[in-house]
Amino acid sequence: MGSIVKFTAVNSKVKALKGKMLKDDEYLELLQCKGFKEALRVLKEDTCYGELLEDYNLDKIHRGEIEVILDKHYTSVYNKFINYFSGEYRKLIKNLFLRWEIEDLKVIIRGKYIGHSNETIQNNLIARSSLNTIDYNYIISSKSIEELVERLKGSIYYNGIKNLAADVSKKGLFRIETELDFIYFSTLRKQLKRLDKENREIVEQIIGLEADLSNLTYIYRGKKFYAITPEELFNYTIYDGFKLSEEKIKKLCYANSIEELQSILENTPYGWIYQVDNSVEIEKREREFQKKYFSKYIRENRTNFSMVISYLILYKIEIRDIISIVEQKRYDLDISQGAKYVSVIL
């Protein structure tokens, strides 16, 4: 009974928050805006984001800053859910939060690689909270990527990336970033073993879908932009996905062209996403696929972990859509062009 009461309470919270998410007419209004500042004004005056933006001077906000503002708000909403759970469920929420800590870690590593100042790096971080497993200030004060990685010693990240730091100058950051994603999924798999059967199966499906899409993004980018060998591609993929078997993933890694990759995916649930060969449109289709999939869990309103995880994924997609809209306003795209970058069917 305690578990049912717990999930009933969190589901009520999810439904209340889901009701505040943008409606199609609000997306349409944003897409019809004539510029970046007008999009911000509509976001502030005509949507639920008004309270968040109340204390900001819209004339002084730039594109990068609005993304950080929205992402920080997302992590603050995420943190509120921790109070609904205890025991293994509380640990799961904390481990799921690693996704955003890892995004910050990527920002820090990328900042050191490019040569950004510590202040610039600090300003682009979104996930500082009591849930952090690393000391941000200590890591940011590193003088090099090699020193940064050494300062991660004792964390869950160190063993996976310690041997990659020396090759960054030659091979870039792609391998380190992919390894950090792998660490996230590996950590979650260990935690899932401690859940009851119903919630374990639900979370396995949701995380498995995320793993499938991460693998596809990695394989596509690795082939199209980085010329990574099939052997190395396969070594860095995430196992235990949802709809893609190890054999299928291996075939994708060894595909000789994007056309062959598309052919292999044709009879999978993800085939439609990769019918195009354009990274921007692929990202849009991924979001559309996820929205359809996770909205189903919201409608079902089951007394398990599916509601809260689905909402957190859907809300993150909304933020990505908002960023896509305000980004395109810098280039004066009309609504027919702008809609191609947003996971909304108008």
Secondary structure by P-SEA (a helix, b strand, c coil): caaaaaaaaaaaaaaaaaaacccaaaaaaaaacccaaaaaaaaaccccccccccccccccccaaaaaaaaaaaaaaaaaaacccccaaaaaaaaaaaaaaaaaaaaaaaaaaaacccaaaaaaacccccccccccaaaaaacccaaaaaaaaccccccccccccccccccccaaaaaaaaaaaaaaaaaaaaaaccaaaaaaaaaaaaaaaaaaaaaaaaaaaccccccaaaaaaacccccccccaaaaaaaaacccaaaaaaaacccccccccccccaaaaaaaaaaaaaaaaaaaaaaccccaaaaaaaaaaaaaaaaaaaaaaaacccccccccccccccccc
